[in-house]
Amino acid sequence: MDLQLNGKSVIVPAGSNGLGKAMAKRFASEGARVVIASRNEENLKSAKAEISSETGNHHVDYVICNLTKSEDIKNLVLRVEELHGSIDVLVNNTGGPPAGDFDSMSDEDWQYAFELNVLSFVRTIRAVLPSMRRKRAGHIVNIASSSMKQPIDNLILSNTFRPGIAGLSKSLSQELGQDNILINTIGPGRIATDRVAHLDQSIAEKTGQSYEEVRRGAEQAIPLGRLGTPEEFAKMAIFLCSGANTYITGQSFLVDGGMIKTI
């Protein structure tokens, strides 16, 4: 299947590791012109070199960007427009909020999580819309979490803000349809990333279990019997942002191996 991504301009914030890097790599393998962004330039340089080397695509660039800063987001989008002339695809992606229960979270924790996991999405969408509207075409995917469907223990911040991202996508699908801009949400379940490993380690320390016991228990709760890979998750994002998707918008999808039982 021709995904019609060759030459398309793609932005992947938080693209220097984990799910972001996997998605950026997949876009690059389809011939897209990809710009990744994060706060750490060394990580960005390393990710750019890895993506270019493994895909043979040398149209991979990076921009240093703190996603909690409005000016950084504006500069990111302006730089992509300078490089590519326009923007075809936005993959709204950030790091997850800190783990913890309600009593452990301060006002500062709540404010930071809101700015990182909600307001950054709003600002980035706002910044790319003029380019997409000029072309009367575009794809946006918001990366959330399985917590948008079912709360996760000890992740009060994620449980609060991730469902809001699904609501944002659904609302915007109604407003952006007239411009032929498609917007959807994907929630990863338990994918084998550093963040999931960190969360498992936190659970182990809190419960007195070993890390291996926590991981085995998690795998047993997944019908497919294993964690997903970042590459498996990236396939869903690529499809929704490709020319193969011309009529799916406003929807929320889980990539979780069947873990979440709610409909």
C-alpha positions, 0 to 999 in steps of 0.5 A: 500500500502506498501511504503517500507520505513521500515528501510530506512535511511532518513534525514529531515533538518529543521525537528524540526517544521512545514512541516519538523516535519510533514514529519519526523513524517510520515516517522517514522510512516512507520518505517523509521530511521529518522534524523532531523536537525536544529540549535535549540537543544531544538526544536530538543529534543522536536520534537524527543520526540514527533515523537517517542511518537506518532509513536512508532518509537525509531529510531529517532535522531537529529543533530544540523546543521546550513544549511548555513554552509558547515561544518555543512552539511558535519557533518550532513551527516557523522553522519547519515552514522555513525548511519545508514551505508548509506542514502536512502532518503533526504528531502531537507527542509529549513525555508523560506526567509524573506518577503519584496519587492525589495527596502527593501532587502539589499545585505546581505538579498539576500546573506543569502536567496541564502545560505539558500534556494539554496546553502544548497540544493546543498551542502546537495545533494552533500554530500549524493550522494556518499552513494546513488551512492554506492547503485545505489538507492535513493530518493531526494525531494526538498521542495520549494514553490508555488512561483516556479510556480506563484510569491507571493506578498511581497516575492521577495526572494522566487519568485527569488530562489524557481524556481531555485530549480525546475530547479536544480531538473530537471537538476539533474534528467538527471544526476542522472537517470543512478544511479537510483536516483530519484529527485523531487520538491514539492511546498507547497501552503498555509499550516497551519504552523507558517510561514504562520501565520507570513506572514498573520500577516505581510500582516495584519499590512501592509494593515491595515486589521485584521489577521482574514480578511487576513486569510478569504481572503486567504481561499476564494482564495483556491478552497477547501476553507481552508488551507492545513495541514502539514500532508496533505503535508507530504503525497506527500513527503512520496509517492515520496520518497517511494518504490511506486515511481519508475518512477517519477523524475525531476517533480515539484508538488504543494500541494495547494488545487488548489490555483495556476491557472497556468499550 
